[in-house]
Amino acid sequence: MKKVLQKTVDFLKLCWGKFKGIGRWYKNLYKGQPWYQKIGVGFVSTIVLFLLYLVAVDVNFLYLFGDMPSYSNLKKPKLYEASELYSADGKLLGRYFNENRMPVTYEEISPNIVDALICTEDVRFYKHHGVDFQGIFAAAKDMAKGNARGASTITQQLVKNMFKARTNYSQGLLGHVPVVKMIVMKTKEMITATKIEWIYDKKTILEMYFNTVDFGNNTYGIKTAAKSYFGTTPDKLTPDQSAILVGLLKATTTYNPRTNPKNAMARRNVVLMNMVENGKLSMEQYNEYSTRDIKTTIIDKKNEVYTGKAPYFRDAVEKHLKHWCDSTGYNLYTDGLKIYTTLDTRLQAYADSAARKKMKDIQRNFKAHWQGQDPWQDESHHVIENFIPKRMKETVRYQVLADRFKNCEAKEDSIEYWMNQPHKTKIYDFKKDEIVDTTISTVDSIKHMLHYMHCSFVAMEPKTGEVKAWVGDINYKAWNYDKVTSMRQAGSTFKLFVYATAMMQGYTPCSKMQDKNVGRYVPEKDPNKGKMIFCKDSNKQVRMSYWSPTNANGYFTGASYPFKSAFAQSINSIAVQVGDSVGYQNVANTARAMGIKSPIVASPSISLGATDVNLLELVNAYATAMNDGKYHEPVLVTKIEDREGNVIYTAPTEQTQVMSYRAAYLTQTLLFSAIKEPGSTVAALWSYIHDVCRDTDFGGKTGTSNNHSDAWFVGTTPNLIGGSWVGGEYRCIHFRTGALGQGSRTALPIFGYFMDMVLKDPAFSKYKGQFKWKPNPDLLNGEKIDYSSYTCASCYVSRNDSTQNDSLAATTEKAEGETDGKDGDKSASQSSEKKKKKDDGMINFDDI
C-alpha cells in the first residue's frame, strides 16, 4: 500500500513539474513580443483551451463531467422503454407506459406543425449544424438587457428529450456545483447535438423530435398529442391546432388548452404570428385562425395503460415516485426503469380475498337494509335535494351534452332529456365482480353505482414501514379512486393518540377516571346557534353552544375505569376527560409526530376523532407505537435500477424517536389488552382468529364515525399491522343503524379474515409472535414501568349492546368544518341524534 501511495505521489510531482514547464514556455511567448502577436497568441490559446474542454467533456475526463451517449446509442437510440414494477417476492406487478406511442414517420406529420415548430423554436434550423451560435449571442445580448430567453436548437432539445443529459446519473463530479453544472450540461447538449447533425438529416431529426417530445398530461409524441387533445392524427393538424401544441412546449401546464384556455389562446396567437413573420402564413390566415375558439376532445383522465396486479398499489407507487422523477429527470413511462416494491403478491391475494369475502356480506345487508330506497339521505331520512343532478354534472357525458347544447335556450332541459335516455354503456356487476355491457340511462347508471358500499385495506410491517398489501376498493375498473388515501372521519380510532399523549405525560393504563357527564360550553361560529355568554378569559361576550358527548347507550355509569378498560370499551366521556387533562394541542402534536399528516384541529372533539385522516397514515401512525415510538415514512419502493442495471434509488431507512419507549410500550399494552377486556369493542375479533391465536397475540381499535358513515379497524400483531375502512362513496351513503354499520361489524372482519389466511400459511411464520408483557429494560433509558401499572383489574359495567359499539356523532364544533368536500353532503354529516338536542343547544356524541 505504501509503495502505491509513493508511486502516486511521484507521478503527481512529475505532472506538476511538466505543467510548470509548459507554463514557463507559454509565458515566454509573450515576453518582448509586439501587442498584435500577444493578441494572436491569446486568441489561439482560447480556441485551444475551448477545444481541450470539449474533448474533456466528451471523454468524461477524470469523471468530472458525467456520461455522454455513445455513437451506438446515437445511431440506435432506445426509445419508449416501459418501466417494470416488481413485488417483494419477485413477481412482475405490471409496467408503466403511455398509450399510442408508436412512432410516426416524417411524411405522416402535417407541414403545419413542422412550420409552427421551426418558426417558434428554431428559425435557423436548416442553416446550423446543431448549435445556433447566432442565437446564443442574441440571447446573451437580450439577457444583458434583462430579457432572458432560451437559445437551444431543436436538435439540442432532442438531446435533452432522448438522452436525459440532465439526470443525476450523468452529471459527474462537477454536476454538484450549481453554476458549473448548467455550463457542463449545456456543453454536453451542444456536443451531442453536433454529433446528431453529422449522423442524421434534418427530416430525420424532426421525426425523432416529434416522436419524443412531451406535450404535458403524460402525452409523449405527436401521435398521442394529436389524438389526446384534438382527436385527430398528426397529418390532419390544422395551423391553429399546430400552434396550440407548439405553444405547449414552453410550459405544458401554463398553456394547457383544457385547464388554461386563455393562456393557450394567447400563446397560440404568438406562434401563429411567428409563422406569419417567417412567411408560412398570410395575415388573412392569421386573422382566421387567431379568432377561433379552442376545441379539445374530452378524454379519460387516466391515459396510461397498465397491465398486471395490484392496480391501486401501482397507482400509489406512481404518485409516490412523481417528486423523485421530477427532481432527478427520470421518466417513469419511457426510461425502462426497474422498480422493486415492498408488496408481496401472496399477501395481496389474501387481502383481496378478505375484502371481497366481507364486502359480499356487507353489500347484501346494505341492499336489504334500504329495500330499494335511495340511500343518499339526510339525518331526517329525506333524500338529499339535487344530489343526483350534482353527480350528473361530474360525468363525461354531461360535459359532452353541455358542449353540444351550449347555444340552446333550453340547454338544461335538453341535457336532462338525454341523460335519462337509455343507451349502451358499461356498469359494475358485484355478483360477477366485473364490468358488464348493458342498456341504461346515465342517471340510472349513476344511481346503480351509488348503491355500492366500498372498502380499503393496508397491511404493513411496523418495524420497517414496508407496505405488504394494498386494497384501494372492491374493483379498480369500476372505481379507480383509491380509498386508502381518501380523507374520512377517524372516529374512535383517533383515541389512540389521546391515550398515547397521556402515557407520554406520566399516566399509565391503570390510571383511572370516572364515567360521567362532561358537557361544557364551546365557541360557536354559527351566528344562528348558541347564545351569548360572558367569558372571563377574554372579558367579553362570546357566542357559545353547549356540547355534551354521550356514550353508546346514552347514559353514564358513574364508575371509575382504568384507562385500559376505557380504551377497550371506547368510553367517550373518559376519552374527553383525558383530552382535557393532557391538552388538545398536545394530542394534535402527538398525532402529527406519530404520522398523521392531515390537518388537525385542536379542539375538544379531537378526543372523539372528529378529524379526517386517510387509512395509510392512520396505519403508519399505529405502527409508530408498535415500533417502540420510532416513526418512519411508509415504504412502497425499496430500490430502482435504470435500464443498464445501475441502482439509482434506495429507500431511506431513517427512523425518528417521536415518543419515549416507556410511552410507546404502555400504548402497546392498551392495544394488546383491548381484545381481552370485558366489554371490548374488539372482542368480535376472536371469532376470526381463534385458529391462529395460540402462538400470536392480537390487539387493535375499532372506530365508527358520524352517522355510521365511516367504519374503521386497525389491528396488529407484534410483527404485522393492518387497517381497514368501509363506507359509501359519499358520506351521506351509509347504514342507518350501528348494528350494521359500525367498525366491529364491517371493517374488523376484513382484518380477521386476512390474518387467518396469513398465519395459516407456513411461508409467513415470521408474522407470528407473542407480545412481551415485560418491557425491555435496555430501552427504558432510566425510566421505570411498574408491572402493576398496566395489569390491574378491569372494570366493566353492563350496558345495552355496549360491547358492539364504537363510533362518533356530530358536534356543534364540527371540527371547524369537517366534511368530505362533496357538495350537498353537509347535511348528511350531521348527527343522527339531532332529535335528542336540548333547548340549550346540546348535541350528542355517540360511541356507537
Rosetta blueprint (number, residue, H / E / L):
1 M L
2 K H
3 K H
4 V H
5 L H
6 Q H
7 K H
8 T H
9 V H
10 D H
11 F H
12 L H
13 K H
14 L H
15 C H
16 W H
17 G H
18 K H
19 F H
20 K H
21 G H
22 I H
23 G H
24 R H
25 W H
26 Y H
27 K H
28 N H
29 L L
30 Y L
31 K L
32 G L
33 Q L
34 P L
35 W H
36 Y H
37 Q H
38 K H
39 I H
40 G H
41 V H
42 G H
43 F H
44 V H
45 S H
46 T H
47 I H
48 V H
49 L H
50 F H
51 L H
52 L H
53 Y H
54 L H
55 V H
56 A H
57 V H
58 D H
59 V H
60 N L
61 F H
62 L H
63 Y H
64 L L
65 F L
66 G L
67 D L
68 M L
69 P L
70 S L
71 Y H
72 S H
73 N H
74 L H
75 K H
76 K L
77 P L
78 K L
79 L L
80 Y L
81 E E
82 A L
83 S E
84 E E
85 L E
86 Y E
87 S L
88 A L
89 D L
90 G L
91 K L
92 L E
93 L E
94 G E
95 R E
96 Y E
97 F E
98 N E
99 E L
100 N L
101 R L
102 M L
103 P L
104 V L
105 T L
106 Y H
107 E H
108 E H
109 I L
110 S L
111 P H
112 N H
113 I H
114 V H
115 D H
116 A H
117 L H
118 I H
119 C H
120 T H
121 E H
122 D L
123 V L
124 R L
125 F L
126 Y L
127 K L
128 H L
129 H L
130 G L
131 V L
132 D L
133 F H
134 Q H
135 G H
136 I H
137 F H
138 A H
139 A H
140 A H
141 K H
142 D H
143 M H
144 A H
145 K L
146 G L
147 N L
148 A L
149 R L
150 G L
151 A L
152 S L
153 T L
154 I H
155 T H
156 Q H
157 Q H
158 L H
159 V H
160 K H
161 N H
162 M H
163 F H
164 K L
165 A L
166 R L
167 T L
168 N H
169 Y H
170 S H
171 Q L
172 G L
173 L H
174 L H
175 G H
176 H H
177 V L
178 P H
179 V H
180 V H
181 K H
182 M H
183 I H
184 V H
185 M H
186 K H
187 T H
188 K H
189 E H
190 M H
191 I H
192 T H
193 A H
194 T H
195 K H
196 I H
197 E H
198 W H
199 I H
200 Y L
201 D L
202 K H
203 K H
204 T H
205 I H
206 L H
207 E H
208 M H
209 Y H
210 F H
211 N H
212 T H
213 V L
214 D E
215 F L
216 G L
217 N L
218 N L
219 T L
220 Y E
221 G L
222 I H
223 K H
224 T H
225 A H
226 A H
227 K H
228 S H
229 Y H
230 F H
231 G L
232 T L
233 T L
234 P H
235 D H
236 K H
237 L L
238 T L
239 P H
240 D H
241 Q H
242 S H
243 A H
244 I H
245 L H
246 V H
247 G H
248 L H
249 L L
250 K L
251 A L
252 T L
253 T L
254 T L
255 Y L
256 N L
257 P L
258 R L
259 T L
260 N L
261 P H
262 K H
263 N H
264 A H
265 M H
266 A H
267 R H
268 R H
269 N H
270 V H
271 V H
272 L H
273 M H
274 N H
275 M H
276 V H
277 E H
278 N L
279 G L
280 K L
281 L L
282 S L
283 M H
284 E H
285 Q H
286 Y H
287 N H
288 E H
289 Y H
290 S H
291 T L
292 R L
293 D L
294 I L
295 K L
296 T L
297 T L
298 I L
299 I L
300 D L
301 K L
302 K L
303 N L
304 E E
305 V E
306 Y E
307 T E
308 G E
309 K L
310 A L
311 P H
312 Y H
313 F H
314 R H
315 D H
316 A H
317 V H
318 E H
319 K H
320 H H
321 L H
322 K H
323 H H
324 W H
325 C H
326 D H
327 S H
328 T H
329 G L
330 Y L
331 N L
332 L L
333 Y L
334 T L
335 D E
336 G L
337 L L
338 K E
339 I E
340 Y E
341 T E
342 T L
343 L L
344 D L
345 T H
346 R H
347 L H
348 Q H
349 A H
350 Y H
351 A H
352 D H
353 S H
354 A H
355 A H
356 R H
357 K H
358 K H
359 M H
360 K H
361 D H
362 I H
363 Q H
364 R H
365 N H
366 F H
367 K H
368 A H
369 H H
370 W H
371 Q L
372 G L
373 Q L
374 D L
375 P L
376 W L
377 Q E
378 D L
379 E L
380 S L
381 H L
382 H L
383 V E
384 I L
385 E L
386 N L
387 F H
388 I H
389 P H
390 K H
391 R H
392 M H
393 K L
394 E L
395 T L
396 V H
397 R H
398 Y H
399 Q H
400 V H
401 L H
402 A H
403 D H
404 R H
405 F L
406 K L
407 N L
408 C L
409 E L
410 A L
411 K H
412 E H
413 D H
414 S H
415 I H
416 E H
417 Y H
418 W H
419 M H
420 N L
421 Q L
422 P L
423 H E
424 K E
425 T E
426 K E
427 I E
428 Y E
429 D E
430 F L
431 K L
432 K L
433 D L
434 E E
435 I E
436 V E
437 D E
438 T E
439 T E
440 I E
441 S L
442 T H
443 V H
444 D H
445 S H
446 I H
447 K H
448 H H
449 M H
450 L H
451 H L
452 Y L
453 M E
454 H E
455 C E
456 S E
457 F E
458 V E
459 A E
460 M E
461 E L
462 P L
463 K L
464 T L
465 G L
466 E E
467 V E
468 K E
469 A E
470 W E
471 V E
472 G L
473 D L
474 I L
475 N L
476 Y L
477 K L
478 A L
479 W L
480 N L
481 Y L
482 D L
483 K H
484 V H
485 T H
486 S L
487 M L
488 R E
489 Q E
490 A L
491 G H
492 S H
493 T H
494 F H
495 K H
496 L H
497 F H
498 V H
499 Y H
500 A H
501 T H
502 A H
503 M H
504 M H
505 Q L
506 G L
507 Y L
508 T L
509 P L
510 C L
511 S L
512 K E
513 M E
514 Q E
515 D L
516 K L
517 N L
518 V L
519 G L
520 R E
521 Y E
522 V E
523 P E
524 E L
525 K L
526 D L
527 P L
528 N L
529 K L
530 G L
531 K E
532 M E
533 I E
534 F E
535 C E
536 K L
537 D L
538 S L
539 N L
540 K E
541 Q E
542 V E
543 R E
544 M E
545 S E
546 Y E
547 W E
548 S E
549 P E
550 T L
551 N L
552 A L
553 N L
554 G L
555 Y L
556 F L
557 T L
558 G L
559 A L
560 S E
561 Y E
562 P E
563 F H
564 K H
565 S H
566 A H
567 F H
568 A H
569 Q H
570 S L
571 I L
572 N H
573 S H
574 I H
575 A H
576 V H
577 Q H
578 V H
579 G H
580 D H
581 S H
582 V H
583 G L
584 Y H
585 Q H
586 N H
587 V H
588 A H
589 N H
590 T H
591 A H
592 R H
593 A H
594 M H
595 G L
596 I L
597 K L
598 S L
599 P L
600 I L
601 V L
602 A L
603 S L
604 P H
605 S H
606 I H
607 S H
608 L H
609 G L
610 A L
611 T L
612 D E
613 V E
614 N L
615 L H
616 L H
617 E H
618 L H
619 V H
620 N H
621 A H
622 Y H
623 A H
624 T H
625 A H
626 M H
627 N L
628 D L
629 G L
630 K E
631 Y E
632 H L
633 E L
634 P L
635 V E
636 L L
637 V E
638 T E
639 K E
640 I E
641 E E
642 D L
643 R L
644 E L
645 G L
646 N L
647 V E
648 I E
649 Y E
650 T E
651 A L
652 P L
653 T L
654 E L
655 Q L
656 T E
657 Q E
658 V L
659 M L
660 S L
661 Y H
662 R H
663 A H
664 A H
665 Y H
666 L H
667 T H
668 Q H
669 T H
670 L H
671 L H
672 F H
673 S H
674 A H
675 I L
676 K L
677 E L
678 P L
679 G L
680 S L
681 T L
682 V L
683 A H
684 A H
685 L H
686 W H
687 S H
688 Y H
689 I H
690 H L
691 D L
692 V L
693 C L
694 R L
695 D L
696 T L
697 D L
698 F L
699 G E
700 G E
701 K E
702 T E
703 G E
704 T E
705 S L
706 N H
707 N H
708 H H
709 S L
710 D E
711 A E
712 W E
713 F E
714 V E
715 G E
716 T E
717 T L
718 P L
719 N L
720 L L
721 I E
722 G E
723 G E
724 S E
725 W E
726 V E
727 G E
728 G E
729 E L
730 Y L
731 R L
732 C L
733 I L
734 H L
735 F L
736 R L
737 T L
738 G H
739 A H
740 L H
741 G H
742 Q L
743 G H
744 S H
745 R H
746 T H
747 A L
748 L H
749 P H
750 I H
751 F H
752 G H
753 Y H
754 F H
755 M H
756 D H
757 M H
758 V H
759 L H
760 K H
761 D L
762 P H
763 A H
764 F H
765 S H
766 K H
767 Y H
768 K L
769 G L
770 Q L
771 F L
772 K L
773 W L
774 K L
775 P L
776 N L
777 P H
778 D H
779 L H
780 L L
781 N L
782 G L
783 E L
784 K L
785 I L
786 D L
787 Y H
788 S H
789 S H
790 Y L
791 T L
792 C L
793 A L
794 S L
795 C L
796 Y L
797 V L
798 S L
799 R L
800 N L
801 D L
802 S H
803 T H
804 Q H
805 N L
806 D L
807 S L
808 L L
809 A L
810 A L
811 T L
812 T L
813 E L
814 K H
815 A H
816 E H
817 G H
818 E L
819 T L
820 D L
821 G L
822 K L
823 D L
824 G L
825 D L
826 K L
827 S H
828 A H
829 S H
830 Q L
831 S L
832 S L
833 E L
834 K H
835 K H
836 K H
837 K L
838 K L
839 D L
840 D L
841 G L
842 M L
843 I E
844 N E
845 F E
846 D L
847 D L
848 I L
